[in-house]
Amino acid sequence: MVVVKSLQETIIEQLKTNELVNIPASEEDYLSIASALPFKVEYHENEIITMGLASYLHEKLTARFIILLNQIFELIEGEFDLLGSNSGVSIPKFEGGYYMPDVMVVKGEPIFKENSKSIITNPYIIVEVLSPATSTFDVEYKLPEYKHLESLQQIIYVSPKKVFVSTYIRSENPNIWLNQDFHSLDDAIVIEGASVSLSDIYKKVKFEK
C-alpha cells in the first residue's frame, strides 16, 4: 500500500506540470492504482501512462458517441453492453498491456481477466477520442495491440480538434483491417450496418481556436 500511495502522489504531482505522465511500475502496482485514481490510467511496456482529467470537448464527444451507439444497438437483436472509460481492456498477446477505451461495446457475455470484474478481454467495438497529449500513443502503440483482440471488429478514432474520424473494420480475413478516414460533416461512417453522419457525431461541438 505504501508503494501505491507513493505512485498516486507522484502521478498527481507530475500532472501539475506535464500533459502526459509515464512512470515505471509493475503490473501489480498498476492494477492496484488503476481503480484508485479519478481519471483514466493505462499500462504499456511496464509503464503507467495517464493524461489526467480529460478536456470538456473530449468528454462531450465521448458522451455523444455513447448516445449514438445506444441508438444503434437498441434496434439490433442480440445482447450488447455499452461501457464507458472506467472499464479496462487487457491485451492477451502483450504482457501487461491494459488500456481504457473511451467507449466500448461488448457483444454477448463479457469475459473478464482472471480475478477482475472491470478488465475485459472480449470487446466488440472500441472508440477512442484523441487528445493532443495521447494521440501518438493511441494510434501508434495501442492500435496495433487492439488488432490482436480476436473479438474486436471495429476501432474508431475521433478528433476533438477538427472534423476527423478514422475507422478500422476487420475484414473476413481476421488479419486484414479496412481503414477509412473522414474529414467532412457530410460524410458518414458505418457501425454494425448503420450509417452515422459526422454531423451527428459533432453536433453542437465548437472547436477551440
Buried (B, 14 or more C-beta within 10 A) or exposed (E): EEEBEEBBEBBBEBBEEBEBBBBEBEEEBBBBBBEEBEBBBBBBEEBBBBBBEBBEBBBBBBBBBBEBBEEBBEEEEEEBBBBBBEBBBBBEEEEBBBBBBBBBBBBEEBEBBEEBEBBBBBBBBBBBBBBEBBBEBBBEBBBEBBBEBEBBBBBBBBBBEEBBBBBBBBEEEEEEBEEEEBEEBEBBBEBBEBEBBBEBBBBEEEEEE
